[in-house]
């Protein structure tokens, strides 16, 4: 990400937010009355940090207790950011926790606001993506073996024969959300470019894409999406020896949800179906590199209405997103015979692909950029507003907030490790946290700790954050501040991450520690303030070690 683009981008995003409508509630931590936790033992960790220093304490090794020594200063207060974090675990793991401190006032209350997620890649889309990913994981071993066997037996170089513009061909398309029904459609190749053949179903509703729209979409894939995604993630396969990726636009995708479902839960913008790359099912599926997208339906004859302008606006980022999924699957399963990437990391990389596509429009086309990048910041806001109620290591992408966490984490890795980290993460047999550890050379718990701290301190006013605790691409407080000023109904807080402030008094909280995420606290000590203790466990029992529970602590002043 070029440094000069940061200044340009910070003032542009607000223009895309008028399209967001109301629906999900903000949250605040709940103070609960529960019994006292067991006493801390001599294993309790003593926090001894200078200003700007940080570390992580193993909750399971220190009896769940961290002791903050008395503040010896007679004039200055002391303050620490603490993230009670699950720095590991399997995707979807969680455990109930109870937090006590002998130092807290009631938590800050977050502003109440109503939200509905943006139309692009909403809840229904996410649920469908999760289903396809889970099915691919089940089929991957057999698919990998068949593909590797086919490659090993291919002695001669295969002749590449691209589709002919104007030609017709049948496709088998998943026709319900369980993919238990497939429908055969006939589509015409309306554009054949260097890297993509764009097919449109012959039964697409009237009032659809013009020749100029088709040419524009084809050029966007060839000139933006393809070079960006292949540089960032690696190459696709060519199982059908046609030299191109096929983008099939069909009303079968529109019809995956009814009009009523579309109004309440969103719709499917597009998808990649990994079974198309399974050599053993060529008769049933399409035996090639295909991703699918909706068609315009201005009259709503198939499902909810889809205006031409809306479809042409969202398809480029859908292409970028689904193409990353295709490349990731090919590199893990077909090239290396391994399992597909964990959903949380694959989705984070796909959202980063959307960001790359959006950034390719700067500095000349700020309107397209702001429209394309809007989803990333909406999702990130949902996560930062309640990180203790969401996952980084999730089993699916059905929560926009979880998706926002994945994008923020991948964005942080790119900022700290360089753009090449994404290709390293894709071109490997490893998956999930083990993949991240190998690619970064650091334990996953370390990058999770640093990411969690960086999300608060990176651009904290008046604080000089260590270099490894900074985002270099996005000044998050500036951007969210501008969004809040322009659209307070969608972004009620100038910065959505609001740690619970703990001072003299008592704090009792309960909640669930979710894999990869955590609870943010600000421990504040007045001048000459006495020693304080923070104590966390699972309602009287130690938190499970499988979650790698830790206190991530940085001293702010």
C-alpha positions in Angstrom: 0.0 0.0 0.0 1.6 3.2 -1.0 2.0 5.7 1.8 0.7 8.7 -0.3 -2.6 7.0 -0.8 -3.4 7.0 2.9 -4.1 10.8 2.9 -6.1 10.6 -0.2 -8.3 7.7 1.1 -9.1 9.1 4.5 -11.4 11.8 3.1 -13.2 9.7 0.5 -14.9 6.8 2.3 -17.9 8.8 3.7 -19.4 9.0 0.2 -20.1 5.3 0.1 -22.0 5.0 3.4 -25.4 6.4 2.3 -26.2 2.9 1.0 -26.1 1.3 4.4 -29.4 0.8 6.1 -30.5 0.2 9.7 -30.8 -3.2 11.6 -28.2 -4.7 14.3 -27.8 -3.3 17.9 -24.7 -2.0 19.5 -23.6 -3.6 22.7 -22.1 -2.9 26.1 -20.5 -5.2 28.6 -22.9 -6.3 31.4 -22.0 -5.9 35.0 -23.2 -9.0 36.8 -23.3 -9.9 40.5 -21.6 -13.3 41.0 -19.7 -15.0 43.7 -16.0 -14.1 44.3 -13.4 -16.0 42.4 -10.9 -18.3 44.2 -7.9 -16.4 45.7 -4.9 -15.6 43.6 -1.9 -17.7 44.3 1.8 -17.0 44.4 1.9 -17.7 40.7 0.2 -14.4 39.9 2.0 -12.3 37.3 3.3 -8.9 38.4 3.1 -6.3 35.7 6.4 -4.5 35.5 6.4 -2.3 32.3 7.8 1.0 31.4 5.7 3.4 29.3 5.3 2.0 25.8 6.4 -1.5 26.8 4.1 -4.5 26.3 4.0 -8.2 27.0 1.6 -11.1 27.4 1.0 -13.2 30.5 -0.1 -16.8 30.4 -3.4 -16.9 32.3 -3.2 -20.6 32.9 0.2 -20.3 34.4 -0.4 -17.4 36.7 -3.6 -18.6 38.4 -5.5 -16.2 36.2 -4.2 -13.2 38.1 -2.2 -10.1 37.1 -1.0 -7.7 39.8 -0.5 -4.0 38.9 2.0 -2.6 41.4 1.2 0.6 43.3 1.7 3.8 41.3 4.6 5.6 43.0 4.2 8.9 41.2 2.7 11.7 43.2 1.7 13.7 40.1 1.0 11.3 37.2 -1.6 8.6 36.8 -0.7 5.2 35.4 -2.7 3.5 32.7 -2.5 0.1 31.0 -4.4 -1.4 28.1 -5.2 -5.1 28.9 -6.7 -7.5 26.4 -8.1 -10.7 28.1 -7.5 -12.8 25.0 -7.9 -16.3 23.6 -4.7 -16.2 21.5 -5.3 -19.6 20.0 -7.7 -22.5 19.9 -9.5 -24.3 17.1 -11.9 -22.1 15.0 -15.2 -21.7 16.8 -13.8 -22.6 20.3 -15.0 -20.6 23.3 -15.2 -20.7 27.0 -17.2 -18.8 29.6 -15.2 -16.5 31.8 -15.6 -14.5 34.9 -13.6 -11.3 35.5 -13.0 -9.7 38.9 -10.9 -6.7 39.8 -10.6 -4.7 43.0 -10.4 -1.5 40.9 -13.3 -0.8 38.6 -16.1 1.6 38.0 -19.0 0.5 35.9 -18.1 0.0 32.2 -18.7 2.8 29.7 -22.0 2.4 27.9 -21.8 2.3 24.2 -24.1 4.4 22.1 -27.3 2.6 21.0 -27.8 2.4 17.3 -29.6 0.4 14.7 -27.9 -1.3 11.8 -28.5 -3.6 8.9 -25.6 -5.0 7.0 -24.8 -3.7 3.6 -26.4 -5.5 0.6 -23.1 -6.7 -0.8 -22.0 -10.1 0.7 -24.7 -10.1 3.5 -25.7 -12.8 5.9 -27.3 -15.1 3.3 -24.2 -14.8 1.1 -22.0 -15.6 4.0 -24.0 -18.6 5.1 -23.8 -20.0 1.5 -20.1 -19.4 1.3 -19.6 -21.3 4.6 -21.6 -24.3 3.3 -19.5 -24.4 0.1 -16.3 -24.2 2.1 -17.4 -27.0 4.4 -18.4 -29.2 1.5 -15.0 -28.6 -0.2 -13.2 -29.6 3.0 -15.1 -32.9 3.1 -14.4 -33.6 -0.6 -10.8 -32.3 -0.7 -8.8 -35.5 0.0 -10.5 -37.4 -2.8 -10.4 -34.4 -5.1 -6.7 -33.9 -4.4 -5.8 -37.5 -5.0 -7.8 -37.6 -8.3 -6.3 -34.4 -9.5 -2.7 -35.3 -8.6 -3.2 -38.7 -10.3 -4.5 -37.1 -13.4 -1.6 -34.7 -13.5 0.9 -37.5 -13.0 -0.6 -39.4 -15.9 -0.6 -36.5 -18.3 2.5 -37.1 -20.4 1.8 -34.7 -23.3 1.4 -31.0 -23.2 -2.3 -30.2 -23.5 -3.4 -27.8 -26.2 -5.1 -24.7 -24.9 -8.2 -23.8 -26.8 -10.0 -20.7 -25.5 -13.8 -20.3 -25.9 -15.0 -18.6 -29.0 -16.8 -15.3 -28.5 -20.5 -15.7 -29.3 -20.5 -19.5 -28.8 -23.0 -21.3 -26.6 -22.3 -24.0 -24.0 -24.2 -25.7 -21.2 -23.3 -25.4 -17.5 -24.4 -27.2 -14.4 -25.2 -24.7 -11.7 -26.0 -25.2 -8.0 -29.7 -24.3 -7.7 -30.4 -24.2 -4.0 -28.6 -23.3 -0.8 -27.7 -26.9 0.0 -26.5 -27.6 -3.6 -28.7 -30.7 -3.5 -30.2 -29.6 -6.9 -28.2 -28.6 -9.9 -29.8 -26.9 -12.9 -28.4 -27.0 -16.5 -28.3 -23.7 -18.2 -27.2 -22.6 -21.6 -25.0 -19.5 -21.7 -23.3 -17.4 -24.4 -19.7 -16.2 -24.3 -20.3 -12.5 -24.8 -16.7 -11.6 -24.1 -13.4 -13.6 -24.2 -10.5 -11.7 -22.9 -6.9 -12.6 -22.0 -7.8 -14.2 -18.7 -11.6 -14.4 -18.5 -14.5 -15.6 -20.6 -17.7 -13.8 -19.6 -20.8 -15.9 -20.2 -24.4 -14.8 -19.7 -27.3 -17.1 -19.4 -29.6 -17.0 -22.4 -32.6 -16.9 -20.1 -31.4 -13.8 -18.2 -34.2 -11.3 -17.6 -34.9 -8.4 -19.9 -33.2 -5.1 -19.3 -29.8 -6.7 -18.5 -26.2 -5.9 -19.2 -25.4 -3.9 -22.3 -22.4 -4.7 -24.6 -20.6 -1.8 -23.0 -21.3 -3.3 -19.5 -19.9 -6.7 -20.6 -16.8 -5.2 -22.1 -16.2 -3.1 -18.9 -16.6 -6.1 -16.6 -14.2 -8.2 -18.8 -11.6 -5.4 -18.8 -11.9 -5.0 -15.1 -11.1 -8.7 -14.5 -8.3 -8.8 -17.1 -6.6 -5.5 -16.2 -7.3 -5.2 -12.4 -8.6 -8.3 -10.7 -6.5 -11.0 -12.4 -3.0 -9.3 -12.1 -3.8 -8.2 -8.5 -5.0 -11.5 -7.3 -2.4 -13.7 -9.0 0.4 -11.4 -7.7 -1.0 -11.4 -4.2 -2.0 -15.1 -4.0 -0.7 -17.2 -6.8 -2.0 -18.8 -10.0 -5.2 -20.6 -10.8 -5.3 -24.0 -12.5 -6.5 -24.7 -16.0 -8.3 -28.0 -15.6 -10.4 -27.4 -18.8 -7.4 -26.3 -20.9 -9.1 -23.2 -22.2 -6.6 -20.6 -20.9 -9.2 -18.5 -19.1 -11.3 -18.3 -16.0 -15.1 -18.5 -16.7 -17.4 -16.0 -15.1 -21.0 -17.2 -15.6 -23.8 -14.7 -14.9 -27.1 -16.5 -14.5 -30.5 -15.9 -12.9 -30.0 -19.3 -11.1 -27.8 -17.3 -8.7 -30.5 -14.7 -8.2 -33.0 -17.5 -7.5 -31.0 -19.1 -4.7 -33.1 -16.9 -2.4 -36.7 -15.7 -2.7 -37.7 -12.1 -2.8 -38.9 -12.3 0.8 -35.6 -13.9 1.9 -33.7 -11.2 0.0 -35.5 -8.5 1.8 -34.8 -10.0 5.3 -31.5 -11.9 5.0 -29.8 -10.6 1.8 -29.0 -12.4 -1.4 -26.2 -14.3 -3.1 -24.0 -12.0 -5.2 -21.7 -14.7 -6.5 -19.8 -17.8 -5.5 -17.0 -20.3 -6.4 -18.0 -24.0 -6.3 -14.9 -26.1 -5.7 -16.5 -29.3 -7.1 -16.1 -27.8 -10.6 -12.4 -28.7 -10.2 -13.1 -32.3 -9.2 -11.8 -34.6 -12.0 -13.9 -37.4 -10.8 -17.2 -35.6 -11.3 -16.7 -34.0 -14.8 -20.1 -35.4 -16.0 -22.0 -33.8 -13.1 -20.1 -30.5 -12.8 -18.2 -28.2 -15.1 -14.6 -29.5 -14.8 -13.0 -26.1 -15.0 -12.3 -22.8 -13.3 -15.8 -21.2 -13.0 -17.3 -18.6 -10.7 -20.8 -17.5 -10.7 -22.6 -14.2 -10.4 -26.1 -12.6 -10.4 -27.6 -10.9 -13.4 -29.6 -7.6 -13.4 -33.3 -8.1 -12.9 -34.8 -4.6 -12.8 -38.4 -6.0 -12.7 -37.8 -8.5 -10.0 -39.0 -11.4 -12.1 -36.7 -14.0 -10.4 -36.2 -12.7 -6.9 -35.7 -9.2 -5.5 -35.0 -6.4 -8.0 -31.4 -6.0 -9.1 -30.7 -2.8 -11.0 -28.1 -2.8 -13.7 -26.0 -0.2 -11.9 -26.0 -2.2 -8.7 -24.9 -5.4 -10.4 -22.1 -3.7 -12.4 -20.9 -2.0 -9.2 -20.7 -5.1 -7.1 -19.5 -7.8 -9.6 -15.9 -6.5 -9.7 -15.3 -7.0 -5.9 -17.3 -10.2 -6.1 -14.9 -11.4 -8.8 -11.9 -10.4 -6.8 -13.3 -12.1 -3.7 -14.3 -15.4 -5.4 -11.1 -15.6 -7.5 -9.0 -15.5 -4.3 -11.1 -18.5 -3.0 -10.4 -20.3 -6.3 -6.7 -19.7 -6.2 -6.5 -20.6 -2.5 -8.3 -23.9 -3.1 -6.2 -24.7 -6.1 -2.9 -24.0 -4.4 -3.8 -25.9 -1.2 -5.7 -28.9 -2.6 -4.9 -29.4 -6.2 -1.3 -28.3 -6.4 -0.2 -29.6 -3.0 -2.7 -32.3 -2.1 -3.5 -30.6 1.3 -6.7 -29.5 3.0 -8.4 -26.3 2.1 -7.5 -23.2 4.1 -9.4 -22.6 7.3 -12.5 -20.4 6.5 -11.5 -17.5 8.8 -8.1 -17.0 7.0 -9.4 -17.7 3.5 -12.2 -15.1 4.1 -9.8 -12.6 5.5 -7.6 -13.0 2.4 -10.6 -12.7 0.1 -11.7 -9.4 1.8 -8.1 -8.2 1.3 -8.5 -9.1 -2.4 -11.5 -6.8 -2.4 -9.4 -4.0 -0.9 -6.7 -4.5 -3.5 -9.3 -4.2 -6.3 -10.7 -1.0 -4.7 -7.3 0.6 -4.3 -6.5 0.1 -7.9 -8.9 2.9 -8.7 -6.9 5.5 -6.7 -6.1 8.3 -7.1 -8.2 8.9 -10.2 -11.6 7.3 -9.4 -12.4 8.0 -5.7 -16.1 7.3 -6.1 -15.5 3.7 -7.2 -12.9 3.2 -4.5 -15.1 4.4 -1.7 -18.0 2.3 -2.9 -15.9 -0.8 -3.1 -14.1 -0.4 0.2 -17.2 0.5 2.2 -18.0 -3.0 3.2 -14.6 -3.6 4.8 -15.0 -0.6 7.2 -18.6 -1.4 8.0 -17.6 -5.0 8.9 -14.6 -3.8 10.9 -16.8 -1.4 12.8 -19.1 -4.2 13.8 -16.2 -6.2 15.2 -14.5 -3.3 17.0 -17.8 -2.3 18.6 -17.9 -5.7 20.4 -14.6 -7.7 20.1 -15.5 -9.8 23.1 -18.6 -11.1 21.4 -17.0 -12.1 18.2 -14.4 -14.5 16.8 -11.2 -14.0 14.8 -10.9 -17.8 14.5 -14.4 -18.5 13.3 -15.8 -21.6 11.6 -17.8 -19.7 9.1 -18.3 -16.2 7.7 -21.9 -15.8 8.8 -21.1 -12.9 11.1 -20.1 -9.7 9.4 -18.2 -8.7 12.6 -16.2 -12.0 12.4 -15.4 -11.2 8.8 -14.3 -7.7 9.8 -11.9 -9.2 12.3 -10.4 -11.4 9.6 -9.8 -8.5 7.3 -8.3 -6.4 10.1 -5.9 -9.2 11.0 -4.8 -9.9 7.4 -4.4 -6.1 6.9 -2.2 -6.0 10.0 -0.1 -8.9 8.8 0.5 -7.2 5.4 1.4 -4.0 7.1 3.9 -5.6 9.4 5.3 -8.4 7.1 5.0 -6.9 3.7 2.7 -7.7 0.7 4.4 -11.0 0.0 2.9 -12.5 3.2 -0.4 -13.2 1.4 1.2 -15.3 -1.3 3.2 -17.2 1.3 -0.1 -17.9 3.2 -1.7 -19.4 0.1 1.1 -21.4 -1.5 1.5 -23.9 1.3 0.2 -27.2 2.7 -0.4 -25.5 6.1 -3.7 -24.0 7.2 -5.0 -21.7 9.9 -2.8 -20.7 12.9 -0.1 -23.1 11.9 0.1 -21.4 8.5 0.3 -18.0 10.0 3.1 -19.1 12.4 5.1 -20.6 9.6 4.6 -17.5 7.3 5.4 -14.9 9.9 8.1 -16.8 11.8 6.3 -16.0 15.0 3.9 -18.0 17.2 0.3 -17.3 16.4 -0.2 -16.1 19.9 2.4 -13.4 19.4 0.8 -12.0 16.2 -2.6 -12.2 17.8 -1.3 -10.3 20.8 0.3 -7.6 18.7 -2.7 -7.3 16.4 -5.0 -6.9 19.4 -2.9 -4.2 21.0 -2.2 -2.4 17.7 -5.9 -2.1 16.9 -6.1 0.3 19.9 -2.7 1.9 20.2 -1.7 2.2 16.5 -2.8 5.8 16.1 -3.7 6.6 19.7 -3.3 10.4 20.2 -0.4 11.4 22.4 1.1 7.9 22.4 4.1 6.7 20.5 3.2 3.1 19.7 6.1 0.6 19.0 6.5 0.0 15.3 5.2 -3.6 15.5 2.0 -2.3 17.1 1.0 -0.1 14.1 -1.1 -0.3 11.0 0.7 1.6 8.3 -2.0 1.5 5.7 -5.0 2.9 7.5 -5.3 5.6 10.2 -8.3 3.9 11.8 -9.3 6.7 14.2 -9.2 9.3 11.4 -11.3 7.2 9.1 -13.9 6.1 11.7 -14.0 9.7 13.0 -14.9 11.0 9.5 -17.5 8.2 9.0 -19.1 9.0 12.4 -19.3 12.7 11.6 -20.9 12.1 8.2 -23.1 9.1 9.1 -23.7 9.0 12.9 -26.7 6.8 12.4 -24.4 4.0 11.0 -21.2 4.8 12.9 -22.4 6.3 16.2 -18.9 6.3 17.8 -15.9 8.2 16.5 -13.9 5.1 17.3 -15.9 1.9 17.9 -13.4 0.1 20.2 -14.3 1.3 23.7 -12.4 -0.6 26.5 -14.0 -0.9 29.8 -12.3 1.5 32.2 -11.4 0.1 35.6 -10.6 2.4 38.5 -10.9 2.2 42.3 -13.9 0.0 43.2 -14.9 -3.5 42.1 -15.5 -5.1 38.7 -17.5 -8.3 38.1 -18.1 -9.3 34.4 -19.1 -12.5 32.8 -18.9 -13.4 29.1 -17.4 -15.9 26.7 -13.8 -15.9 25.5 -13.8 -16.6 21.8 -11.0 -18.0 19.7 -8.6 -15.2 18.6 -10.5 -12.4 20.2 -10.9 -10.9 23.6 -12.1 -8.3 26.1 -10.5 -4.9 26.2 -9.9 -3.1 29.6 -8.2 0.1 30.6 -6.6 -0.2 34.0 -6.3 3.3 35.5 -4.3 4.2 38.6 -4.5 7.6 40.2 -1.3 9.2 41.5 -0.1 7.3 44.6 -2.7 4.7 43.8 -2.3 1.4 45.5 -1.6 -2.0 43.9 -4.5 -3.6 42.0 -5.3 -7.1 40.9 -7.1 -8.4 37.8 -8.4 -11.9 38.0 -10.0 -14.1 35.3 -11.1 -17.7 35.2 -13.9 -19.9 34.0 -16.4 -19.4 36.9 -14.1 -20.9 39.5 -12.1 -23.2 37.2 -9.1 -22.4 35.1 -9.7 -21.4 31.5 -8.9 -24.2 29.0 -5.3 -24.2 27.9 -6.5 -25.0 24.3 -7.6 -21.4 23.9 -4.2 -20.1 24.9 -5.7 -17.6 27.3 -3.5 -14.6 28.0 -3.4 -11.1 29.3 -1.9 -8.9 26.6 -0.8 -5.7 28.4 0.8 -2.4 27.3 1.5 0.5 29.5 0.2 3.7 28.1 1.4 6.2 30.7 
